Amino acid sequence: MASTRSISTHHGATARRRWVAVAAAALAVSGFALAACGGEDAAQVTTTTEAASGGAGGAQQNTGGSAVLNEINERGKPTLGQTEQVTELKVTDDVVGTGAEVKPGDTVTAHYVGVSASDGKEFDSSWSRGAPTQFPLNGVIEGWSTGLVGMKEGGRRTLVIPADMAYGQNPPPGSGIAPGATLVFTVDLVSVD
């Protein structure tokens, strides 16, 4: 059974400056696609659950990631394509995990693939680098810090992120991301650290 929810978030100038500082730090540590500042306007989040369960079995809870990572590696890199532009964050659970649940501000380890919604062109992937990435939710683009909350270890979630919750008009130089682009990420959550 699918469920949908909407959440509004607001950002002021102080939060925007903090996001820019965090973005610069995160660029140096873990790959450009995760770090950025969000827009200052209200943003909406829509969550849809398409899978009742799957991925990591019930015995995989709070494993620290090793058994979950094995399952995720067996699942393999997701294939993403072109999708519609959005004005609100769309969150879809492709596989519902059974482990620890992500809370705001947590640090997580995840595998992910990112593409531009307009053409489906991949611009970043931890799968391509051969290892999952660890990052704090308070150090990534707003679409991730909002969209990953509630996800459980072992799950696979697709985020369709509007530009104002990603890079807006200022994508990282050389990223291949167009200004104002809607981004699509599929994220496999290895662990809540």
PyMOL commands that place a pseudoatom at each C-alpha (Angstrom):
pseudoatom trace, name=CA, resn=MET, resi=1, chain=A, elem=C, hetatm=0, pos=[0.000, 0.000, 0.000]
pseudoatom trace, name=CA, resn=ALA, resi=2, chain=A, elem=C, hetatm=0, pos=[1.468, 3.355, -1.007]
pseudoatom trace, name=CA, resn=SER, resi=3, chain=A, elem=C, hetatm=0, pos=[1.599, 6.236, 1.428]
pseudoatom trace, name=CA, resn=THR, resi=4, chain=A, elem=C, hetatm=0, pos=[2.348, 9.891, 0.717]
pseudoatom trace, name=CA, resn=ARG, resi=5, chain=A, elem=C, hetatm=0, pos=[3.293, 12.739, 3.025]
pseudoatom trace, name=CA, resn=SER, resi=6, chain=A, elem=C, hetatm=0, pos=[4.302, 16.368, 2.575]
pseudoatom trace, name=CA, resn=ILE, resi=7, chain=A, elem=C, hetatm=0, pos=[6.708, 18.335, 4.732]
pseudoatom trace, name=CA, resn=SER, resi=8, chain=A, elem=C, hetatm=0, pos=[7.492, 22.042, 4.474]
pseudoatom trace, name=CA, resn=THR, resi=9, chain=A, elem=C, hetatm=0, pos=[10.949, 23.371, 5.277]
pseudoatom trace, name=CA, resn=HIS, resi=10, chain=A, elem=C, hetatm=0, pos=[12.118, 26.989, 5.442]
pseudoatom trace, name=CA, resn=HIS, resi=11, chain=A, elem=C, hetatm=0, pos=[15.634, 28.385, 5.228]
pseudoatom trace, name=CA, resn=GLY, resi=12, chain=A, elem=C, hetatm=0, pos=[16.908, 31.804, 6.172]
pseudoatom trace, name=CA, resn=ALA, resi=13, chain=A, elem=C, hetatm=0, pos=[20.135, 33.591, 5.285]
pseudoatom trace, name=CA, resn=THR, resi=14, chain=A, elem=C, hetatm=0, pos=[21.987, 32.030, 8.246]
pseudoatom trace, name=CA, resn=ALA, resi=15, chain=A, elem=C, hetatm=0, pos=[21.041, 28.514, 7.182]
pseudoatom trace, name=CA, resn=ARG, resi=16, chain=A, elem=C, hetatm=0, pos=[22.039, 29.334, 3.607]
pseudoatom trace, name=CA, resn=ARG, resi=17, chain=A, elem=C, hetatm=0, pos=[25.503, 30.517, 4.729]
pseudoatom trace, name=CA, resn=ARG, resi=18, chain=A, elem=C, hetatm=0, pos=[25.873, 27.351, 6.815]
pseudoatom trace, name=CA, resn=TRP, resi=19, chain=A, elem=C, hetatm=0, pos=[24.988, 25.192, 3.785]
pseudoatom trace, name=CA, resn=VAL, resi=20, chain=A, elem=C, hetatm=0, pos=[27.605, 26.971, 1.667]
pseudoatom trace, name=CA, resn=ALA, resi=21, chain=A, elem=C, hetatm=0, pos=[30.279, 26.354, 4.332]
pseudoatom trace, name=CA, resn=VAL, resi=22, chain=A, elem=C, hetatm=0, pos=[29.260, 22.726, 4.693]
pseudoatom trace, name=CA, resn=ALA, resi=23, chain=A, elem=C, hetatm=0, pos=[29.260, 22.347, 0.904]
pseudoatom trace, name=CA, resn=ALA, resi=24, chain=A, elem=C, hetatm=0, pos=[32.842, 23.524, 0.630]
pseudoatom trace, name=CA, resn=ALA, resi=25, chain=A, elem=C, hetatm=0, pos=[33.955, 21.081, 3.323]
pseudoatom trace, name=CA, resn=ALA, resi=26, chain=A, elem=C, hetatm=0, pos=[32.027, 18.173, 1.855]
pseudoatom trace, name=CA, resn=LEU, resi=27, chain=A, elem=C, hetatm=0, pos=[33.394, 18.806, -1.633]
pseudoatom trace, name=CA, resn=ALA, resi=28, chain=A, elem=C, hetatm=0, pos=[36.842, 18.204, -0.272]
pseudoatom trace, name=CA, resn=VAL, resi=29, chain=A, elem=C, hetatm=0, pos=[35.867, 14.990, 1.520]
pseudoatom trace, name=CA, resn=SER, resi=30, chain=A, elem=C, hetatm=0, pos=[33.342, 12.936, -0.391]
pseudoatom trace, name=CA, resn=GLY, resi=31, chain=A, elem=C, hetatm=0, pos=[32.376, 13.809, -3.915]
pseudoatom trace, name=CA, resn=PHE, resi=32, chain=A, elem=C, hetatm=0, pos=[30.656, 16.887, -5.187]
pseudoatom trace, name=CA, resn=ALA, resi=33, chain=A, elem=C, hetatm=0, pos=[27.168, 15.507, -5.752]
pseudoatom trace, name=CA, resn=LEU, resi=34, chain=A, elem=C, hetatm=0, pos=[26.161, 15.424, -2.128]
pseudoatom trace, name=CA, resn=ALA, resi=35, chain=A, elem=C, hetatm=0, pos=[27.189, 18.844, -0.890]
pseudoatom trace, name=CA, resn=ALA, resi=36, chain=A, elem=C, hetatm=0, pos=[25.419, 22.095, -1.709]
pseudoatom trace, name=CA, resn=CYS, resi=37, chain=A, elem=C, hetatm=0, pos=[23.097, 24.764, -0.472]
pseudoatom trace, name=CA, resn=GLY, resi=38, chain=A, elem=C, hetatm=0, pos=[19.347, 24.656, -0.789]
pseudoatom trace, name=CA, resn=GLY, resi=39, chain=A, elem=C, hetatm=0, pos=[17.036, 27.471, -1.695]
pseudoatom trace, name=CA, resn=GLU, resi=40, chain=A, elem=C, hetatm=0, pos=[15.549, 29.889, 0.790]
pseudoatom trace, name=CA, resn=ASP, resi=41, chain=A, elem=C, hetatm=0, pos=[11.943, 29.287, -0.209]
pseudoatom trace, name=CA, resn=ALA, resi=42, chain=A, elem=C, hetatm=0, pos=[9.649, 26.690, 1.298]
pseudoatom trace, name=CA, resn=ALA, resi=43, chain=A, elem=C, hetatm=0, pos=[10.087, 23.214, -0.163]
pseudoatom trace, name=CA, resn=GLN, resi=44, chain=A, elem=C, hetatm=0, pos=[7.649, 20.326, -0.190]
pseudoatom trace, name=CA, resn=VAL, resi=45, chain=A, elem=C, hetatm=0, pos=[8.436, 16.660, 0.315]
pseudoatom trace, name=CA, resn=THR, resi=46, chain=A, elem=C, hetatm=0, pos=[6.305, 13.867, -1.107]
pseudoatom trace, name=CA, resn=THR, resi=47, chain=A, elem=C, hetatm=0, pos=[7.008, 10.338, 0.105]
pseudoatom trace, name=CA, resn=THR, resi=48, chain=A, elem=C, hetatm=0, pos=[5.726, 7.211, -1.590]
pseudoatom trace, name=CA, resn=THR, resi=49, chain=A, elem=C, hetatm=0, pos=[6.299, 3.643, -0.485]
pseudoatom trace, name=CA, resn=GLU, resi=50, chain=A, elem=C, hetatm=0, pos=[6.129, 1.228, -3.411]
pseudoatom trace, name=CA, resn=ALA, resi=51, chain=A, elem=C, hetatm=0, pos=[7.584, -1.896, -1.804]
pseudoatom trace, name=CA, resn=ALA, resi=52, chain=A, elem=C, hetatm=0, pos=[6.211, -3.464, 1.340]
pseudoatom trace, name=CA, resn=SER, resi=53, chain=A, elem=C, hetatm=0, pos=[9.530, -4.997, 2.360]
pseudoatom trace, name=CA, resn=GLY, resi=54, chain=A, elem=C, hetatm=0, pos=[12.662, -6.481, 0.940]
pseudoatom trace, name=CA, resn=GLY, resi=55, chain=A, elem=C, hetatm=0, pos=[16.379, -5.987, 0.841]
pseudoatom trace, name=CA, resn=ALA, resi=56, chain=A, elem=C, hetatm=0, pos=[17.908, -6.852, 4.171]
pseudoatom trace, name=CA, resn=GLY, resi=57, chain=A, elem=C, hetatm=0, pos=[16.056, -9.561, 6.089]
pseudoatom trace, name=CA, resn=GLY, resi=58, chain=A, elem=C, hetatm=0, pos=[14.723, -9.074, 9.601]
pseudoatom trace, name=CA, resn=ALA, resi=59, chain=A, elem=C, hetatm=0, pos=[17.928, -10.506, 11.118]
pseudoatom trace, name=CA, resn=GLN, resi=60, chain=A, elem=C, hetatm=0, pos=[20.019, -7.711, 9.544]
pseudoatom trace, name=CA, resn=GLN, resi=61, chain=A, elem=C, hetatm=0, pos=[19.072, -4.967, 12.012]
pseudoatom trace, name=CA, resn=ASN, resi=62, chain=A, elem=C, hetatm=0, pos=[21.892, -2.776, 13.335]
pseudoatom trace, name=CA, resn=THR, resi=63, chain=A, elem=C, hetatm=0, pos=[24.632, -4.883, 11.767]
pseudoatom trace, name=CA, resn=GLY, resi=64, chain=A, elem=C, hetatm=0, pos=[27.020, -2.006, 11.282]
pseudoatom trace, name=CA, resn=GLY, resi=65, chain=A, elem=C, hetatm=0, pos=[26.708, -2.559, 7.567]
pseudoatom trace, name=CA, resn=SER, resi=66, chain=A, elem=C, hetatm=0, pos=[28.692, -5.676, 6.578]
pseudoatom trace, name=CA, resn=ALA, resi=67, chain=A, elem=C, hetatm=0, pos=[25.794, -8.086, 5.968]
pseudoatom trace, name=CA, resn=VAL, resi=68, chain=A, elem=C, hetatm=0, pos=[23.670, -5.242, 4.613]
pseudoatom trace, name=CA, resn=LEU, resi=69, chain=A, elem=C, hetatm=0, pos=[26.488, -4.151, 2.278]
pseudoatom trace, name=CA, resn=ASN, resi=70, chain=A, elem=C, hetatm=0, pos=[26.740, -7.706, 0.956]
pseudoatom trace, name=CA, resn=GLU, resi=71, chain=A, elem=C, hetatm=0, pos=[23.014, -7.690, 0.142]
pseudoatom trace, name=CA, resn=ILE, resi=72, chain=A, elem=C, hetatm=0, pos=[23.248, -4.260, -1.466]
pseudoatom trace, name=CA, resn=ASN, resi=73, chain=A, elem=C, hetatm=0, pos=[26.222, -5.377, -3.559]
pseudoatom trace, name=CA, resn=GLU, resi=74, chain=A, elem=C, hetatm=0, pos=[24.234, -8.427, -4.688]
pseudoatom trace, name=CA, resn=ARG, resi=75, chain=A, elem=C, hetatm=0, pos=[21.339, -6.109, -5.611]
pseudoatom trace, name=CA, resn=GLY, resi=76, chain=A, elem=C, hetatm=0, pos=[23.750, -4.163, -7.809]
pseudoatom trace, name=CA, resn=LYS, resi=77, chain=A, elem=C, hetatm=0, pos=[23.953, -0.648, -9.145]
pseudoatom trace, name=CA, resn=PRO, resi=78, chain=A, elem=C, hetatm=0, pos=[20.540, 0.783, -10.018]
pseudoatom trace, name=CA, resn=THR, resi=79, chain=A, elem=C, hetatm=0, pos=[19.787, 2.012, -13.515]
pseudoatom trace, name=CA, resn=LEU, resi=80, chain=A, elem=C, hetatm=0, pos=[18.195, 5.447, -13.685]
pseudoatom trace, name=CA, resn=GLY, resi=81, chain=A, elem=C, hetatm=0, pos=[16.795, 7.297, -16.655]
pseudoatom trace, name=CA, resn=GLN, resi=82, chain=A, elem=C, hetatm=0, pos=[15.169, 10.520, -17.663]
pseudoatom trace, name=CA, resn=THR, resi=83, chain=A, elem=C, hetatm=0, pos=[12.252, 11.685, -15.505]
pseudoatom trace, name=CA, resn=GLU, resi=84, chain=A, elem=C, hetatm=0, pos=[10.009, 14.730, -15.113]
pseudoatom trace, name=CA, resn=GLN, resi=85, chain=A, elem=C, hetatm=0, pos=[11.144, 18.004, -13.574]
pseudoatom trace, name=CA, resn=VAL, resi=86, chain=A, elem=C, hetatm=0, pos=[9.643, 18.528, -10.113]
pseudoatom trace, name=CA, resn=THR, resi=87, chain=A, elem=C, hetatm=0, pos=[8.893, 21.456, -7.830]
pseudoatom trace, name=CA, resn=GLU, resi=88, chain=A, elem=C, hetatm=0, pos=[8.762, 19.374, -4.652]
pseudoatom trace, name=CA, resn=LEU, resi=89, chain=A, elem=C, hetatm=0, pos=[10.931, 16.558, -3.343]
pseudoatom trace, name=CA, resn=LYS, resi=90, chain=A, elem=C, hetatm=0, pos=[9.652, 13.106, -4.327]
pseudoatom trace, name=CA, resn=VAL, resi=91, chain=A, elem=C, hetatm=0, pos=[10.773, 10.210, -2.130]
pseudoatom trace, name=CA, resn=THR, resi=92, chain=A, elem=C, hetatm=0, pos=[10.093, 6.623, -3.227]
pseudoatom trace, name=CA, resn=ASP, resi=93, chain=A, elem=C, hetatm=0, pos=[11.112, 3.527, -1.272]
pseudoatom trace, name=CA, resn=ASP, resi=94, chain=A, elem=C, hetatm=0, pos=[12.060, 0.964, -3.927]
pseudoatom trace, name=CA, resn=VAL, resi=95, chain=A, elem=C, hetatm=0, pos=[13.118, -1.536, -1.230]
pseudoatom trace, name=CA, resn=VAL, resi=96, chain=A, elem=C, hetatm=0, pos=[12.134, -0.985, 2.400]
pseudoatom trace, name=CA, resn=GLY, resi=97, chain=A, elem=C, hetatm=0, pos=[14.998, -1.765, 4.755]
pseudoatom trace, name=CA, resn=THR, resi=98, chain=A, elem=C, hetatm=0, pos=[14.652, -3.421, 8.143]
pseudoatom trace, name=CA, resn=GLY, resi=99, chain=A, elem=C, hetatm=0, pos=[17.628, -2.043, 10.069]
pseudoatom trace, name=CA, resn=ALA, resi=100, chain=A, elem=C, hetatm=0, pos=[18.229, 1.154, 12.017]
pseudoatom trace, name=CA, resn=GLU, resi=101, chain=A, elem=C, hetatm=0, pos=[16.240, 4.195, 10.869]
pseudoatom trace, name=CA, resn=VAL, resi=102, chain=A, elem=C, hetatm=0, pos=[17.865, 7.468, 9.781]
pseudoatom trace, name=CA, resn=LYS, resi=103, chain=A, elem=C, hetatm=0, pos=[17.123, 10.455, 12.014]
pseudoatom trace, name=CA, resn=PRO, resi=104, chain=A, elem=C, hetatm=0, pos=[17.831, 14.140, 11.233]
pseudoatom trace, name=CA, resn=GLY, resi=105, chain=A, elem=C, hetatm=0, pos=[21.524, 14.944, 11.620]
pseudoatom trace, name=CA, resn=ASP, resi=106, chain=A, elem=C, hetatm=0, pos=[22.709, 11.298, 11.547]
pseudoatom trace, name=CA, resn=THR, resi=107, chain=A, elem=C, hetatm=0, pos=[25.852, 10.213, 9.753]
pseudoatom trace, name=CA, resn=VAL, resi=108, chain=A, elem=C, hetatm=0, pos=[25.201, 7.431, 7.254]
pseudoatom trace, name=CA, resn=THR, resi=109, chain=A, elem=C, hetatm=0, pos=[27.059, 5.188, 4.834]
pseudoatom trace, name=CA, resn=ALA, resi=110, chain=A, elem=C, hetatm=0, pos=[25.396, 4.662, 1.461]
pseudoatom trace, name=CA, resn=HIS, resi=111, chain=A, elem=C, hetatm=0, pos=[25.868, 3.633, -2.148]
pseudoatom trace, name=CA, resn=TYR, resi=112, chain=A, elem=C, hetatm=0, pos=[24.207, 5.975, -4.642]
pseudoatom trace, name=CA, resn=VAL, resi=113, chain=A, elem=C, hetatm=0, pos=[23.809, 6.972, -8.276]
pseudoatom trace, name=CA, resn=GLY, resi=114, chain=A, elem=C, hetatm=0, pos=[22.908, 10.502, -9.391]
pseudoatom trace, name=CA, resn=VAL, resi=115, chain=A, elem=C, hetatm=0, pos=[21.516, 11.562, -12.771]
pseudoatom trace, name=CA, resn=SER, resi=116, chain=A, elem=C, hetatm=0, pos=[20.042, 14.722, -14.273]
pseudoatom trace, name=CA, resn=ALA, resi=117, chain=A, elem=C, hetatm=0, pos=[16.278, 14.351, -14.639]
pseudoatom trace, name=CA, resn=SER, resi=118, chain=A, elem=C, hetatm=0, pos=[16.190, 16.109, -18.019]
pseudoatom trace, name=CA, resn=ASP, resi=119, chain=A, elem=C, hetatm=0, pos=[18.420, 13.629, -19.857]
pseudoatom trace, name=CA, resn=GLY, resi=120, chain=A, elem=C, hetatm=0, pos=[19.116, 10.748, -17.445]
pseudoatom trace, name=CA, resn=LYS, resi=121, chain=A, elem=C, hetatm=0, pos=[22.865, 11.400, -17.739]
pseudoatom trace, name=CA, resn=GLU, resi=122, chain=A, elem=C, hetatm=0, pos=[24.847, 10.094, -14.750]
pseudoatom trace, name=CA, resn=PHE, resi=123, chain=A, elem=C, hetatm=0, pos=[26.986, 12.747, -13.065]
pseudoatom trace, name=CA, resn=ASP, resi=124, chain=A, elem=C, hetatm=0, pos=[28.058, 10.915, -9.891]
pseudoatom trace, name=CA, resn=SER, resi=125, chain=A, elem=C, hetatm=0, pos=[28.050, 7.413, -8.445]
pseudoatom trace, name=CA, resn=SER, resi=126, chain=A, elem=C, hetatm=0, pos=[29.666, 5.762, -5.441]
pseudoatom trace, name=CA, resn=TRP, resi=127, chain=A, elem=C, hetatm=0, pos=[29.134, 2.493, -7.337]
pseudoatom trace, name=CA, resn=SER, resi=128, chain=A, elem=C, hetatm=0, pos=[31.525, 3.738, -10.029]
pseudoatom trace, name=CA, resn=ARG, resi=129, chain=A, elem=C, hetatm=0, pos=[34.125, 4.512, -7.356]
pseudoatom trace, name=CA, resn=GLY, resi=130, chain=A, elem=C, hetatm=0, pos=[33.765, 0.972, -5.981]
pseudoatom trace, name=CA, resn=ALA, resi=131, chain=A, elem=C, hetatm=0, pos=[32.811, 1.790, -2.397]
pseudoatom trace, name=CA, resn=PRO, resi=132, chain=A, elem=C, hetatm=0, pos=[29.933, 3.335, -0.440]
pseudoatom trace, name=CA, resn=THR, resi=133, chain=A, elem=C, hetatm=0, pos=[30.341, 6.872, 0.912]
pseudoatom trace, name=CA, resn=GLN, resi=134, chain=A, elem=C, hetatm=0, pos=[29.968, 8.027, 4.520]
pseudoatom trace, name=CA, resn=PHE, resi=135, chain=A, elem=C, hetatm=0, pos=[28.512, 11.502, 5.144]
pseudoatom trace, name=CA, resn=PRO, resi=136, chain=A, elem=C, hetatm=0, pos=[26.655, 13.511, 7.812]
pseudoatom trace, name=CA, resn=LEU, resi=137, chain=A, elem=C, hetatm=0, pos=[23.133, 14.554, 6.850]
pseudoatom trace, name=CA, resn=ASN, resi=138, chain=A, elem=C, hetatm=0, pos=[23.889, 18.091, 8.003]
pseudoatom trace, name=CA, resn=GLY, resi=139, chain=A, elem=C, hetatm=0, pos=[26.627, 18.252, 5.331]
pseudoatom trace, name=CA, resn=VAL, resi=140, chain=A, elem=C, hetatm=0, pos=[24.700, 17.394, 2.161]
pseudoatom trace, name=CA, resn=ILE, resi=141, chain=A, elem=C, hetatm=0, pos=[22.187, 18.989, -0.168]
pseudoatom trace, name=CA, resn=GLU, resi=142, chain=A, elem=C, hetatm=0, pos=[18.773, 19.614, 1.363]
pseudoatom trace, name=CA, resn=GLY, resi=143, chain=A, elem=C, hetatm=0, pos=[17.134, 16.977, -0.827]
pseudoatom trace, name=CA, resn=TRP, resi=144, chain=A, elem=C, hetatm=0, pos=[19.329, 14.361, 0.873]
pseudoatom trace, name=CA, resn=SER, resi=145, chain=A, elem=C, hetatm=0, pos=[19.170, 15.712, 4.432]
pseudoatom trace, name=CA, resn=THR, resi=146, chain=A, elem=C, hetatm=0, pos=[15.367, 15.750, 4.213]
pseudoatom trace, name=CA, resn=GLY, resi=147, chain=A, elem=C, hetatm=0, pos=[14.804, 12.818, 1.860]
pseudoatom trace, name=CA, resn=LEU, resi=148, chain=A, elem=C, hetatm=0, pos=[16.852, 10.197, 3.706]
pseudoatom trace, name=CA, resn=VAL, resi=149, chain=A, elem=C, hetatm=0, pos=[15.209, 10.733, 7.113]
pseudoatom trace, name=CA, resn=GLY, resi=150, chain=A, elem=C, hetatm=0, pos=[13.101, 7.701, 7.978]
pseudoatom trace, name=CA, resn=MET, resi=151, chain=A, elem=C, hetatm=0, pos=[14.969, 5.375, 5.617]
pseudoatom trace, name=CA, resn=LYS, resi=152, chain=A, elem=C, hetatm=0, pos=[16.122, 2.078, 7.162]
pseudoatom trace, name=CA, resn=GLU, resi=153, chain=A, elem=C, hetatm=0, pos=[19.382, 0.187, 6.723]
pseudoatom trace, name=CA, resn=GLY, resi=154, chain=A, elem=C, hetatm=0, pos=[19.207, -2.184, 3.779]
pseudoatom trace, name=CA, resn=GLY, resi=155, chain=A, elem=C, hetatm=0, pos=[16.677, -0.021, 1.956]
pseudoatom trace, name=CA, resn=ARG, resi=156, chain=A, elem=C, hetatm=0, pos=[16.838, 1.490, -1.510]
pseudoatom trace, name=CA, resn=ARG, resi=157, chain=A, elem=C, hetatm=0, pos=[15.249, 4.914, -1.945]
pseudoatom trace, name=CA, resn=THR, resi=158, chain=A, elem=C, hetatm=0, pos=[14.903, 7.126, -5.015]
pseudoatom trace, name=CA, resn=LEU, resi=159, chain=A, elem=C, hetatm=0, pos=[14.928, 10.900, -4.517]
pseudoatom trace, name=CA, resn=VAL, resi=160, chain=A, elem=C, hetatm=0, pos=[13.734, 13.266, -7.254]
pseudoatom trace, name=CA, resn=ILE, resi=161, chain=A, elem=C, hetatm=0, pos=[15.092, 16.591, -6.049]
pseudoatom trace, name=CA, resn=PRO, resi=162, chain=A, elem=C, hetatm=0, pos=[14.005, 20.020, -7.320]
pseudoatom trace, name=CA, resn=ALA, resi=163, chain=A, elem=C, hetatm=0, pos=[16.783, 22.490, -8.051]
pseudoatom trace, name=CA, resn=ASP, resi=164, chain=A, elem=C, hetatm=0, pos=[16.061, 24.628, -4.965]
pseudoatom trace, name=CA, resn=MET, resi=165, chain=A, elem=C, hetatm=0, pos=[16.780, 21.594, -2.749]
pseudoatom trace, name=CA, resn=ALA, resi=166, chain=A, elem=C, hetatm=0, pos=[19.925, 20.691, -4.721]
pseudoatom trace, name=CA, resn=TYR, resi=167, chain=A, elem=C, hetatm=0, pos=[22.331, 23.117, -6.406]
pseudoatom trace, name=CA, resn=GLY, resi=168, chain=A, elem=C, hetatm=0, pos=[19.895, 25.744, -7.660]
pseudoatom trace, name=CA, resn=GLN, resi=169, chain=A, elem=C, hetatm=0, pos=[21.528, 28.017, -10.216]
pseudoatom trace, name=CA, resn=ASN, resi=170, chain=A, elem=C, hetatm=0, pos=[25.076, 27.262, -8.941]
pseudoatom trace, name=CA, resn=PRO, resi=171, chain=A, elem=C, hetatm=0, pos=[26.055, 23.630, -9.555]
pseudoatom trace, name=CA, resn=PRO, resi=172, chain=A, elem=C, hetatm=0, pos=[29.666, 22.682, -8.822]
pseudoatom trace, name=CA, resn=PRO, resi=173, chain=A, elem=C, hetatm=0, pos=[32.003, 23.639, -11.697]
pseudoatom trace, name=CA, resn=GLY, resi=174, chain=A, elem=C, hetatm=0, pos=[32.762, 20.684, -13.935]
pseudoatom trace, name=CA, resn=SER, resi=175, chain=A, elem=C, hetatm=0, pos=[29.959, 18.583, -12.449]
pseudoatom trace, name=CA, resn=GLY, resi=176, chain=A, elem=C, hetatm=0, pos=[27.964, 18.259, -15.651]
pseudoatom trace, name=CA, resn=ILE, resi=177, chain=A, elem=C, hetatm=0, pos=[24.884, 19.503, -13.768]
pseudoatom trace, name=CA, resn=ALA, resi=178, chain=A, elem=C, hetatm=0, pos=[22.987, 22.321, -15.502]
pseudoatom trace, name=CA, resn=PRO, resi=179, chain=A, elem=C, hetatm=0, pos=[21.845, 25.368, -13.514]
pseudoatom trace, name=CA, resn=GLY, resi=180, chain=A, elem=C, hetatm=0, pos=[18.290, 24.849, -12.266]
pseudoatom trace, name=CA, resn=ALA, resi=181, chain=A, elem=C, hetatm=0, pos=[18.429, 21.082, -12.814]
pseudoatom trace, name=CA, resn=THR, resi=182, chain=A, elem=C, hetatm=0, pos=[16.152, 18.562, -11.141]
pseudoatom trace, name=CA, resn=LEU, resi=183, chain=A, elem=C, hetatm=0, pos=[18.331, 15.693, -9.890]
pseudoatom trace, name=CA, resn=VAL, resi=184, chain=A, elem=C, hetatm=0, pos=[17.489, 12.028, -9.371]
pseudoatom trace, name=CA, resn=PHE, resi=185, chain=A, elem=C, hetatm=0, pos=[19.394, 9.849, -6.905]
pseudoatom trace, name=CA, resn=THR, resi=186, chain=A, elem=C, hetatm=0, pos=[18.876, 6.230, -5.982]
pseudoatom trace, name=CA, resn=VAL, resi=187, chain=A, elem=C, hetatm=0, pos=[20.410, 5.566, -2.574]
pseudoatom trace, name=CA, resn=ASP, resi=188, chain=A, elem=C, hetatm=0, pos=[21.130, 2.182, -0.941]
pseudoatom trace, name=CA, resn=LEU, resi=189, chain=A, elem=C, hetatm=0, pos=[21.527, 2.684, 2.819]
pseudoatom trace, name=CA, resn=VAL, resi=190, chain=A, elem=C, hetatm=0, pos=[24.360, 0.532, 4.171]
pseudoatom trace, name=CA, resn=SER, resi=191, chain=A, elem=C, hetatm=0, pos=[24.388, 1.811, 7.743]
pseudoatom trace, name=CA, resn=VAL, resi=192, chain=A, elem=C, hetatm=0, pos=[23.393, 4.530, 10.180]
pseudoatom trace, name=CA, resn=ASP, resi=193, chain=A, elem=C, hetatm=0, pos=[26.729, 5.322, 11.839]
for i in range(1, 193): cmd.bond("trace and resi %d" % i, "trace and resi %d" % (i + 1))
show_as sticks, trace
zoom trace
